[in-house]
Amino acid sequence: MSSSRLLRVYARLPVWLQNVACTLEGLRMRRQRYNRTFRATLAFLEQSQQWSLEELREYQNEQLRRMVGHAYETVPYYREVLDERHLRPADIRTVADLPKLPVLEKQTVRERYDDLLSRGWPARRRVHYQTGGTTGTAMRLVTDIDASPWMWATVWRHRRRFGIDVRDPFIVFAGRDVVPLSD
């Protein structure tokens, strides 16, 4: 069911059922954010923040090489881009090599969306969403199911530096409508 349709259904629910829906959505979000991947990633991030600058750069470059190799092997757009430039994955070794690749433009994402999806990534791991379109036209995007736990682990590593832990009570002011706005 599309999110706009879900919002219309939600708006017609009695308030007590909206409260139940909000609670269930909160539990779903918590499970999605703070799962096993989150815990492992947070432990990794806290350990890696002790690394030297050289160790961090080597890790960054190693991840870059893995990503470029994966993209070349499984993403039609990047295979085409590297082939057009007579490049192989081995030509992108460090962050300093990134200017050899073009900047990915919004228009390219819109026009080549399917060609930007990895053929080597299972569909069950993909999370599809779209931007709000505040700068013009909304964009369809896809990410991996582990992207959210990674992002939240990064947020919590930062918060922990200031003495706030995951189980501590806290409040966040965010822009979500809970009570439907009526005309």
Helices and strands as residue ranges (DSSP letters): H 3-12, H 15-33, H 36-48, H 53-74, H 76-84, G 89-91, G 95-100, H 106-111, G 113-116, G 123-125, E 126-130, E 140-144, H 147-161
